[in-house]
Amino acid sequence: MGRALLLTVEFDGTAFFGWQRQPDRRTVQQVVEEALGRLAGTPCTAIAAGRTDAGVHALAMPVSTTMPEQWTATALLRALNAVLPRDVAVSEIRAITPGRDARRAAESRRYRYDVGVDAACRSPFRGRTEWPLGRPLDLELVEQPIDPGPVEQVAQALARLRGRTSVALAADESVVSLPAARTLVAAGAVDALVVKPARVGGPLVTLAIARLAHEAGVAVIVSTLLETGVGLLAAMATAAMLPGGDGPGSGGAPAHGLGTGGALATDLVGGRSLVSGGRHATLPGSGMGLDGVLDRAAIERFTVERCGVLA
């Protein structure tokens, strides 16, 4: 039956046409399978956790395969690195359950993009793995560049990253409550918080988060989930009540993310577009300005369950 093994493969993708085998093209899968077959004395199949495009590198690509029983992980690691070309290496090999493969077992993938913004980015030693832009990135901020997870871990990771970059960082998916926002602010992890009122518990919680952030000099950007005009107007009303300030570091924000209404084919607010030219329209009337603009026919059409009476 053979021994099921998982290889951790790294490669310089410059001279490859990606991972997957292609006719008359040099690919990483071809090179790895040829090396495995040479050692096994029979054709071998290598299944990667994902595919890469031409020129893309990999630091830790999981690759599953099956080898004859006499090949232990230690012996195969030494032998493979002896026969593989210089632009491919295996850093680790371990036994896995027979029948499992790297593609079906993969739970996530992580991509990294290196952009050289300094004068030394033209170095030939950096050019193969880095885009030599040669000037600072024109970015106002980068939104949650860390995978969502336990907020304490996210806060620590963002704080470390913030100490290594001049680009402002914002937390988004991790801002799920007032305690989560407090953890992010206390860790000095971000320059801005993207707060969705419907996610954190409504306008009052959003305002509490905004006060907390304002005292720490952290900007607050009010945004929404995919919501109708009613949700957008509620978020806009909330944004209008935030403490003042302009931009990261001041406790305020120059703009908010309230343009998701354009993604809907129809809306509960009839007869007008709430978002135009990148700006959110205000409506006349008291409160959120919903008087006279609600599309009653749309409300009836999209009603799922009646919980009360809409006056």
N, C-alpha and C positions, 0 to 999 in steps of 0.2 A: 504493500500500500504506500509506503514511503513516509517520510517525516515532514509534517506541515510546519513551515517556518515563516516568520515575519521579518523582513529586512527593512532597515531604515536607510534609505538611499538619498544621497545628495549629489547634485550634478550642476555643472556649468552648462547652461542651455544654449550658449552662443552658436555652437556648431551642430545643433540638433533641430529637427523639424518637429519638436514637441515630444510627448511621451509615446503615443500610440503608433504601432507599426503602420508604415505606409509603403506602397510599392516604390522601389527605386529611391527611397529617402532614408537618410540616417536618422534613426529615432532612438530614444533612451530605452524603450521596451525591447527593441531589436538587440541592442548592445548587451543589456542585462540578460536576456534569454539566451543569447549566444554564449555568454560566459558561463551561465548555469548549465547549459547543455554540454559544454566542453568538459565541465567537471563531473557531471552526472553520467556522461557517456550515452545520453539519450535526450531527445528534445524536451525542453522544459517550458512551462508557461509562467509568466510573471504578471500578477494582477495588482495594479496600483490603486491607491485610495482615490485618485482623481487623475485627470489628464492635464497636461500643460500645452500651451501653444509654442510655436517656434520661437526660440530665443529666450524663453522663460527658464529661470533657474529654480532649483529646489534645495532647501536646507535640510528637510526631514520628510521625505516622501515614504509612507508605509507601502511596502510591496510584499504580497504573499506569494508563496511558491511551495512546491513539494519536491523534496530531494530524496535519493536513496537513503536507507536507514543508516548506512555507515557514516553519513555526513552529520557530525555534531555541529551545533551553532558556532562553537569556538573554532573548529577546523575550517568550516566553510567561510567564516569571516576572513580568516587569514588567506585562504586560497582565492576567494573572489577578488579581494583587493590586489592580489598579485597578477590577475589576468585581465581585469577591467582596464579600459583606457584611462588616461590621466584626467579626463573631464568627468569621470563618474567614480564615486566611492561609496562604500557601505560602512556606516558608523556603528551599527548594532544589528545583531540577529538573535531572535529568541523563538522558542517553540510555541506553537499555538494549537488550538483544538482542531483536529482534522475536519475538513469541510467548511471552515470559516475562511473568508477571503477579505482582503483589505478594502475593496470597494463597498461591499455590502455592510461591513462592520463600521465604516467611517461614520462618525457623529458630527463632525464639523471640519471646516478647512479654514486656514488662516493665510492671508496674502499680505505681503509687505512690499511697499513701493519706496525706493530710495531716490531722493531728488537732491542733487548737489547744488547748494546755493552759495558756496564760497568760491574764492578765486582758484583754489586748489582742486576744484572738481574736475578739471581737465586732465588730471593725473591719469596716465595709462593704467595704473594699478587699480583705479576706481571705475574706469569707463565701462567695463564689462557688466557691472552690476548696478550702475547708477545712471540716472538721467542728468547730464551736466548742464543744468539750467544756467548757473553762473550768476544769479541774482536772487534777492529775497522773493519768496512767494507773496503774491498780492492776495492775501487771505485775511478776511476780517476775523474769522475764527474757524476752528475745526470741531464738528459736532460728534461727541462721544466716540473717539477713536479706539475705545476699549470694549471688548465683548461684554454684554450685560451679564451680570452674575450677582453674588452677594455684594451689597452696597459697600461693605467695609473693604472688600478686596478691590472693587472698582475704584474706590476713593484712593487707596494706597497706590494703585497702578497709575491713575491719572496724576497724582501728586508727583510721582517719580518722573513721568513723562513731561509734566509742566516744568520741572526743573531743568530739562534738557532742550527746551525749544522756546523760541521767542514768539511763536504763534499762539494766540489765545485759544483756550480749550473750553468747550462747553459739555455739560452732562445733559443727556436727554432721556434715554430709556431707563436710566437708573433713578430719575426723579419721580418716584411713585408715591411719596408721602412727605409730610413735614419732617418726621424723623430721618428719612433718607436724605432730604435736602440738608438737614442739620449736619449729618455725618460728612457729606461732601464738602460743605463750607468749612467745617472745623478742621478738616484735613488739609485745607489750602489746595484742594485738588483742581479747582476750575476757576475760570474767569467769568463764566456765565452759566446760568441754569435755564434750560428750556422746559417750561412748565406747561403742562396740558391740564386745564382745570377739570375736565371730565375724568382724567386719570387720577389726580391727587385727591379728589373729593369735593371739588366745587370752588366757586369764587372766594369764599372765606378762607379756605386752606391756601389757595393761591396767594392771597394777600398776606397771609401769615408768613409764607415762604419768601415773598418779596420783601417784607420788613426785615426778616432775618438776613437775607442776601444784601440788602441795602446797607445795613450796619457793617457788613464785612467788605463792602466795596465790590460786590459781585453783581454782575448784570443779570436781569431776569428777562427772558424772551417768552412771551405767552404764545403758545401754539395750540393746535387742536389735533384730535384724531380725525378720521374721515367722517365729518359731520355735516348736517344740513345747515341752512342759513340760520336756524334758531340757535344751534350750538356755536356757530361763528359769531353771531351777535352777542351771545353771552360772554364769549371769550374776549371780544372787542371791548365790551363794557368793563370787564375785569381789567384788561390792559390799561384802559383809560384811568383807572384808579390807582395805578402803581406809583410808588415813590419816584420822584424825578431823577434825572441824570441822563447822560449820553454815553453809551458804549461801555464795554468791559472795563472794570476798574472804578466805575463811578456809581455802581449800584442801580443803574437804569439800563435802558436799551434803546438804540436809535430806531429799531424796527421790530416787528413781530411777525410770526409765521402763521398768518390767518388766510392763506389763499387756497385752501384745499377745496373750497366750494366749487371751483372750476372743474373738478374731477367728476362732478355729478351731472347726469343727463337731465334730471329734473330736481326740483327743490320744493320745500314747504313754504318758502317765501316766494310768492309768485310775482311775475310782471317786472322784475328788475334783476340786474346782476349786482351782487354784493361786492365782487372783486373786479376791478378794472384798472388796467395800467399799473399793476403792482400795488394798488392801494385799496383799502377796504372802505366801502361807502358807509356813511352813517345814515340812519333813517329818522325822519321827523316823528315826534310823538313822545309820550312819557316812557320811562323805563328803557327797554332795549329798542323801542320804536317799532314794535311788531303790530301796533294797531292798524288795521286796514290793509296789511300786506300779506297776511297768512293766506295761503291757497287752501281753502276749505276742501275743495275737491281732492287735492293731493293728500291732505290729511286722512280723508275717508279711504282713499285708494291704498295708502300704505299702512293703515292701522292694523296692528297685529292683535292687540288686546286692549280693552277699555279699562282704564284704572280710575277714571274720574271724569269730570266735565271740564272741557276747555272753554272758558268764558269768552 
